[in-house]
Amino acid sequence: MTPAQRLRQIANVVNLSTPLGLAVAAASRSTLSRGPRGLLIAAGYQWKLPHAGAFTLGNVILYRAPPGVAGADTVLLGHEERHSTQYAYCLGLPFLALYGVAAAWSMLRSGNPGSRNFFERQAGLAAGGYVDAPNRPQERPASNRIEA
């Protein structure tokens, strides 16, 4: 593990995002194993939310895929690892609120929670299974419309 990966691992324990990930993994009866670069893989996640095939809480990556398959997609794993780093620089749990605001902004702008989401763009849209949808056309206020 590099010094930066070790720092991320420590930061995400101290900021409580990894302990939250471990609690969700245990509560959802996911199978936990060590992953690369200080990550933990929780396989077999079955709760309905979130709808994603994988999501990250601190250094814990929760996959819907069963053990042995989870984490095999190195592109998706890299995407989720970048989210792990985002937890560290957002000081942990505030990331959840910031991500929610970014997803809402993206929904407003594009109709898609990832396309205009800063965190998803930084983690790599295609790697996370997102499309780069165009912005929705903005309706001009009635006072600015030119009447014929």
VMD Tcl script that draws the C-alpha trace (Angstrom):
set ca {
  {0.00 0.00 0.00}
  {1.31 3.46 -0.84}
  {1.57 6.14 1.85}
  {-1.40 7.97 0.26}
  {-3.54 4.82 0.36}
  {-2.57 4.23 4.00}
  {-3.44 7.86 4.84}
  {-6.83 7.43 3.13}
  {-7.42 4.23 5.10}
  {-6.63 5.93 8.43}
  {-8.61 9.07 7.57}
  {-11.71 7.03 6.70}
  {-11.55 5.15 9.99}
  {-11.11 8.36 12.01}
  {-13.88 10.19 10.11}
  {-16.24 7.24 10.79}
  {-17.09 6.51 7.16}
  {-15.34 3.10 7.17}
  {-16.95 2.08 10.49}
  {-20.33 3.00 8.94}
  {-19.47 0.84 5.91}
  {-18.56 -2.07 8.18}
  {-21.83 -1.66 10.10}
  {-23.87 -1.65 6.87}
  {-21.95 -4.69 5.60}
  {-22.66 -6.57 8.84}
  {-26.33 -5.50 9.01}
  {-26.90 -6.48 5.38}
  {-25.11 -9.81 5.93}
  {-22.62 -9.09 3.17}
  {-19.49 -11.22 2.99}
  {-16.46 -9.14 3.90}
  {-12.95 -9.66 2.50}
  {-9.78 -7.66 2.04}
  {-9.45 -5.92 -1.30}
  {-6.52 -4.19 -2.93}
  {-4.98 -0.89 -1.80}
  {-6.49 -0.89 1.70}
  {-10.06 -1.40 0.49}
  {-12.57 -3.84 1.96}
  {-14.97 -5.73 -0.31}
  {-18.46 -6.48 1.00}
  {-20.06 -8.92 -1.44}
  {-23.65 -10.07 -1.75}
  {-25.28 -6.80 -0.63}
  {-29.05 -7.31 -1.07}
  {-30.82 -4.24 0.35}
  {-32.95 -2.33 -2.16}
  {-31.20 1.03 -1.74}
  {-29.11 2.32 -3.28}
  {-29.95 0.87 -6.69}
  {-26.33 0.78 -7.87}
  {-24.44 -2.45 -8.50}
  {-21.77 -1.17 -6.11}
  {-21.36 1.75 -3.74}
  {-18.80 2.95 -1.26}
  {-18.85 3.88 2.42}
  {-15.36 4.96 3.46}
  {-12.96 2.19 2.47}
  {-15.77 -0.40 2.25}
  {-17.08 -1.16 -1.22}
  {-20.44 -2.92 -1.13}
  {-21.29 -5.04 -4.16}
  {-24.50 -6.76 -5.14}
  {-22.37 -9.42 -6.84}
  {-21.62 -12.60 -4.88}
  {-18.24 -13.35 -3.28}
  {-15.66 -14.28 -5.89}
  {-17.30 -12.04 -8.49}
  {-17.40 -8.80 -6.49}
  {-14.34 -6.69 -7.14}
  {-13.41 -8.58 -10.32}
  {-14.37 -5.60 -12.51}
  {-11.21 -3.54 -12.09}
  {-12.73 -0.52 -13.87}
  {-15.68 -0.37 -11.44}
  {-13.35 -1.05 -8.52}
  {-11.21 1.93 -9.57}
  {-14.33 4.11 -9.77}
  {-15.41 3.09 -6.27}
  {-11.85 3.56 -4.97}
  {-11.99 7.18 -6.14}
  {-15.17 7.58 -4.07}
  {-13.22 6.22 -1.10}
  {-10.71 9.02 -1.59}
  {-13.58 11.53 -1.81}
  {-14.80 10.40 1.62}
  {-11.34 11.17 3.00}
  {-11.10 14.69 1.57}
  {-14.73 15.49 2.48}
  {-13.93 14.50 6.08}
  {-16.12 11.42 6.05}
  {-19.83 11.52 6.63}
  {-20.35 15.06 5.18}
  {-19.64 13.36 1.84}
  {-23.10 11.77 1.99}
  {-24.83 15.17 2.16}
  {-22.51 16.69 -0.44}
  {-23.09 13.75 -2.76}
  {-26.87 14.13 -2.28}
  {-26.70 17.80 -3.27}
  {-24.54 16.94 -6.30}
  {-26.97 14.19 -7.38}
  {-29.95 16.54 -6.99}
  {-28.15 19.20 -9.06}
  {-27.41 16.60 -11.71}
  {-31.07 15.49 -11.78}
  {-32.17 19.11 -12.21}
  {-29.66 19.80 -14.97}
  {-29.73 16.53 -16.91}
  {-32.48 14.28 -15.53}
  {-29.78 11.81 -14.44}
  {-28.18 11.60 -10.96}
  {-24.66 11.09 -12.33}
  {-24.21 13.15 -15.49}
  {-23.67 16.52 -13.79}
  {-22.65 15.15 -10.40}
  {-19.19 16.49 -9.51}
  {-18.29 13.36 -7.54}
  {-19.34 10.94 -10.29}
  {-17.56 12.96 -12.96}
  {-14.39 13.00 -10.86}
  {-14.64 9.23 -10.26}
  {-15.24 8.58 -13.98}
  {-18.78 8.44 -15.36}
  {-18.31 5.51 -17.73}
  {-16.34 3.52 -15.13}
  {-19.32 3.82 -12.77}
  {-21.83 2.88 -15.46}
  {-23.16 6.41 -15.94}
  {-23.88 8.16 -19.22}
  {-22.86 11.72 -19.95}
  {-26.37 13.00 -20.65}
  {-26.70 16.51 -22.06}
  {-28.12 19.32 -20.00}
  {-31.85 19.82 -20.20}
  {-32.89 22.91 -22.14}
  {-33.48 25.77 -19.74}
  {-36.88 27.43 -19.96}
  {-36.59 31.19 -19.95}
  {-38.75 33.09 -17.45}
  {-41.95 34.57 -18.92}
  {-40.66 38.13 -18.39}
  {-37.72 37.44 -20.73}
  {-39.73 35.89 -23.54}
  {-40.23 37.83 -26.73}
  {-43.84 37.86 -27.76}
  {-44.66 38.03 -31.47}
}
mol new
graphics top color blue
foreach p $ca { graphics top sphere $p radius 0.5 }
foreach p [lrange $ca 0 end-1] q [lrange $ca 1 end] { graphics top cylinder $p $q radius 0.2 }
display resetview
